[in-house]
């Protein structure tokens, strides 16, 4: 059942369904397809509770690099994506053979560890989180 042709066929069908849902232009069709795909993932036994940890890792790594050396936002987005992707790749390699509840527990552990790290790391904002101070109203450039 998990042969390369089966996986390829499943990916092609998923891409066609996605493209068809977007072509219809009805957001409900897209949302319903997304919900069905979520249930398919749940049926495989791979429930990932660490998804938010990867988002947070990308966001806080861009905050870290911005504070360390201010870079343009597109570069910071690329750095955040690369860091989150590399940690995701490493986590995926370590949890490759886990199934069912064990995979879910491992992904939840990753989320808890990263939350503890960020909450206690004052350089990126600690428990307050990262925030941006808005400029004063008179310092904003007004164009006609």
Rosetta blueprint (number, residue, H / E / L):
1 X L
2 X L
3 X L
4 X H
5 X H
6 X H
7 X H
8 X H
9 X H
10 X H
11 X H
12 X H
13 X H
14 X H
15 X H
16 X H
17 X H
18 X H
19 X H
20 X H
21 X H
22 X H
23 X H
24 X H
25 X L
26 X L
27 X H
28 X H
29 X H
30 X H
31 X H
32 X H
33 X H
34 X H
35 X H
36 X H
37 X H
38 X H
39 X H
40 X H
41 X H
42 X H
43 X H
44 X H
45 X L
46 X L
47 X L
48 X L
49 X L
50 X L
51 X H
52 X H
53 X H
54 X H
55 X H
56 X H
57 X H
58 X H
59 X H
60 X H
61 X H
62 X H
63 X H
64 X H
65 X H
66 X H
67 X H
68 X H
69 X L
70 X L
71 X L
72 X L
73 X H
74 X H
75 X H
76 X H
77 X H
78 X H
79 X H
80 X H
81 X H
82 X H
83 X H
84 X H
85 X H
86 X H
87 X H
88 X H
89 X H
90 X H
91 X H
92 X H
93 X H
94 X H
95 X L
96 X L
97 X L
98 X L
99 X L
100 X L
101 X H
102 X H
103 X H
104 X H
105 X H
106 X H
107 X H
108 X H
109 X H
110 X H
111 X H
112 X H
113 X H
114 X H
115 X H
116 X H
117 X H
118 X H
119 X H
120 X L
121 X L
122 X H
123 X H
124 X H
125 X L
126 X H
127 X H
128 X H
129 X L
130 X L
131 X L
132 X L
133 X L
134 X L
135 X L
136 X L
137 X H
138 X H
139 X H
140 X L
141 X L
142 X L
143 X L
144 X L
